[in-house]
Amino acid sequence: MIEFTKVTKTYRVARRQSGMGNAVKSFFSREYNTVNALRDVSFTIRDGEMVGYIGPNGAGKSTTIKIMCGVLTPDGGTCTINGRIPYQERTAHVQNIGVVFGQRSQLWWDVPVIDSFDLIRDIYRVEESVYRKNVRELTQLLELEEILQTPVRTLSLGQRMRCEIAASLLHDPKVLFLDEPTIGLDAVSKIAVRKFIRDLNAKKGTTVVLTTHDMQDIEALTERILLIGKGRILLDGKLADLKKRVSDQKTMVIRYQGTPPALRDEMELVSAAPETMTVRFAPSRLPVPGAIAHFAAATQLLDVSVSDITTEEMVATMYKEYHL
């Protein structure tokens, strides 16, 4: 279990104006700005839960992850993960966590992937039998057979990210921190990575904390999200509930043949094209079956799709609401 209780973290950031004179002046006397990265942040994540940790750039996400990894020590409050304080018991703590940063690598650039895996095995002191079993399983699940003997620097981004995920799981961690794990990946690679993470959670009960700006990752992997902004937790809840909180409206796209149907008063036209129409309405005023029946009576329907507000729209609305 991950427990964050009233955690605060402040940075002092040096600043100076441009120009050689100001550069010399700052060498003798520096001015600083105080940045409150985290302000009394509290939350609990249960074992086996997959949580999306979202917020704009500079909100405090990376600082939170670094504290949970034991890289940073908070100025105040406490962080406990599986009964350990990460920044006080780092050696024991890292045996039970895996970390993937989409823009940073834990693999050695000029050596084959399998050599990096062997080095990680030695660093984590993984038993040989466990290591061989994990390499075999991860290689099969992430389709790494053809690239294990290839130097990391020659891999594509998608291949490298699959190797990074495998490397973070060689020691069977109980908690997995993912920071932009699908950044820059093509559609096929994204789907493969998402499926692997879901299967890992279902099979081994691995706790997953996901930070990303890709809302499709959030929707595909998590049911609960934490929204952080300006160093504070602003929202904590299930994704479906937050969507309803932001908007209870449905979006309906119809394809028809013949005359464009008229709209009911409860409907709002979003867009229209030849033989296609997108409308929005609130089910509390007009149930979905009633909307379909209205169009079916007015024209010849070819296709109908109904959806809630998208995760991207929900997050954009929340950012505006909280002035982020």
N, C-alpha and C positions, 0 to 999 in steps of 0.2 A: 504494500500500500504506500502511496505517495501522499505525504501530508505537508502542506505549506501553511505556516501560521504567522500572520502579520510580518511578512518578510519585507525588508527595506534595503535598497542599495542605491548609493549616491556616488557619482563620479565628479572629479574636478577636471575640467577640460581647458587647456591653455588656449588663449586667443591673442591675436595681434593683428594690426592693420598691415596692408601691403607696403612694400618699399624697403630699401636697404637700411635707412635710418631706423625704422621701426623694428627691423630684424635685429640690429645691434642693440637697441634699447631693451628688447625683450630678453636678450642674453643676460642682462644684469637684473632686470626687474620684470617679472611676468605677471600678466593678469589672467585670472581664471573665471570661468563660468561654472556654476554648480548645476549638474544634471541629475534630477531625481528619476533614476531608471525604474525603480520599483517603490511603491508606496503602500505599505501595509497589505501586501498581496496574500490572500488566504484561499486555499482550495484543497480538496481531497480527491484522489483518484484511486478507485478500488482495484484490486488485483484482477487482471484479465480484461480490464476496460480499455477501449480505444477512444481517445479524446482528441479533438481538434483544437489546437491552441492558436487563435488567429488574432490579427490586429495589424494596423498599418506599420510601415517602416518606422523604427524608433520608438515603438510602443513599449518595449521591454521583454519581448519574446526570447531573444537570444540570451539576455541576462538571466532570465528564469531557467533556461535550459542549462546554461553553464553552472549555475548554482546547483541544479539537480545532478549534474555530472561530477560535481566536486571541484570544478576548475576555479570558481569564484566563491568567496566567503561573504555572506550578507552582512550589512552593517547592523541589522537588528532582526528579530524574529528567528524562527527555527524552520528547518527543512529536514524531514525524516523520510527515508525510503527503505522499506522493508526492515525497519527497526534501527537503521544506521543513519548517522549524520554524514552526508557525502564528503564535505570539506574537512572533516576531522578523521574519517576512516577511509581515506581514498583507496588504499590498496585493496582492502576487503570489498569496498563498494563497487569498484570497477569490474570485479569478477562477475557481477550480476547485472551489468548493464551493457547495452550495445548502442552505438551512436553512429548515425549517418548524416553527414553534412553535404548537401547537394553541390556546394561550391568548393569543398575541400576534400582532399584525398587522404586515406590512411594506408594506401598502397604505395609501394616503392616504385618509382617511375620507370627505371631502366631495367628492372628484372622481370621475369615471367610471373604471371599471376600466382601460380602455385608456390613460387618461392616466397612471395609476400604472405601467403597463407601459412607457410611453414614458420616464418618469423613471428607471425601473430600467435601461432600455437605455442611457441616458446615463451613469448612475453606473458601470455595468460596461463602458462603451465598446464595446458590441456592434456589430459591423458591420451596416449596414442590411439587407443581403441575408440575413444569418444571422438577424437579429431577425425580419424579415418571415416567413421560413420557419418559425421556431420558434413565432411567434404563430399562424400558420395551422394548424400541426400540433397544438399544444396546445389551441387553441380547438375543433378538431374532436374530438380524443380525450377532452377533459374536458367537452364539450358547453357551451361558453361563448358561443355565437353570440348568444344573446338577451340577455345581461347585460353585454357589453363596454361598452356606452354608459351603464350604470347606475351611479350613485354607490355606493360601497362600503357606506355606512351603511344603505342600503335593502335590502341583500342578506340572504337567510337565512343561517344558519350553514353549511349544506351548500354553498350557492353560494359563500360567501366562502372556505371551505376549498379548494374546487376552484381558485379564483382564486389563493390563496396558493401552492398547489403549482405552478401554471403560472408564477407570478412567480419562484419559486425555480429554475426550469429554463430561463429565457429565455437565459441565457448558456452553456448546455451544460456544466454542472458535471460533474466526474468522480466526485464524492462527494456524496451527499445525506444530510443529517441530518434525521430526522423525530422530533419530540417530540410525542407524542399527536396524530397527524395526523387521527384520526377521532373525536376527543372530541366528544360531543354530536350526532353525525350520525345520521340515520335509517338503516335497514337498506339501502335502495336506494343511498344515497350512499356508505355504507361499502363495499359490494360494488364500486361503480364506482371508488372511489379505490384499493382493493386491486388490482383488475385493472389499472388504469393503472400502478401501481408495478411490478407483475410484468412487464408488457409493456415498460416502460422499461428494466428490468434485463436482460431477454432481448435487446432490440433494440440497446441502446447499451452494455451492460456496466457500467452505473452502479453504483458501490458504495453500498449503503444501510445506514445504521445507524439502527435503530428503537428508540426508548424509549417504552414504553406500559404502561398497566395493563390494557389490553384484550387478553386472551390469545387472542381470536379473530384479532386482527391478527397476533400472533406466529405462530400456527399457519398462517395463510393466506400469510404472506410469507417466513418465515425457516425455515431448517433448523438453524441454529446459534444458541445463546443464551449470553450471558454473564450470570451472576447476581452482582450486587454487593450487599454488605450491610455496614453499619458501616465503609464506606470501603475494603473489601477485595474482591477478586474471589474468590468462593467456589466457583463452578462455571463450567466452560467446556466445552461439548460439543454434540453434535448433539441436537436435540429428541427424536428417536425413542429414542436411547440413554439419555437422561436419564429418559424415561418408564419404560423398562424397569428402570433403576436404582431408581427410586422404587417401582414396583410392576409385577410381571410378570403381573398378573391381567387377565382379560378380563371385560367386562360383556356379558351376553346378555339381550336383551329378546325375549320370545316372545308372539305372539298365537295363541290356540288356541280351539277350539270343543269344548264338552263338559266332562268332569270335569277339574278341575285336576290336572296331573301331579305325581307325587311327585318329590322331589329325590334325587340321589345324594349320598353322603357327602362327595364332593369339592366340592359346590356350597354356596354361601351365599345365602340369600334376601335380596334387597335391598328389594324391595317387591312387593306383589301387589294386583291389582284384578280385577274381573270380566273373565274371559277374557284377562287380560294378566298377565305375570309377568316380573320382572327378577331375574336371578341373577348371581353373581360366582364365578369359579373360576380356578385357575391352570392354564394349558395344559401345564405340566410334569407335572401330576398327571392331568389330564383333557384330551385334545386336543379342539379345537373340533368336528371331525367326530363324535367320540364323544358330545359333549354334545347335538349336534343329533339324532343317531341315537337317543339315549335319549328325548328328548321326542317324536320322530316315532313311536316305538313305543308311547308311553304315552298319546298324545292325537292329535287331528287338528290339525296345525299350519296356521295361516293366514299367519303372517309371522314371520321371524326376523331380528334385527339383532345384530351383534357389534361391539364397540368396545373400544379400549384405554382406559386411564385418561385423563381429559380433561386438557388443559393447565392449566386452572384448579386442578384437584385436585392435579396434580403440583407446581405453584408453591406452593400452600398447604402441601403436605407439606414442601417444601424450606424454606419460611419457618419452620415449626415446628422442623424439624431443626436449623436454624442459629440458632434463638431470635431471629428478626427481627421 
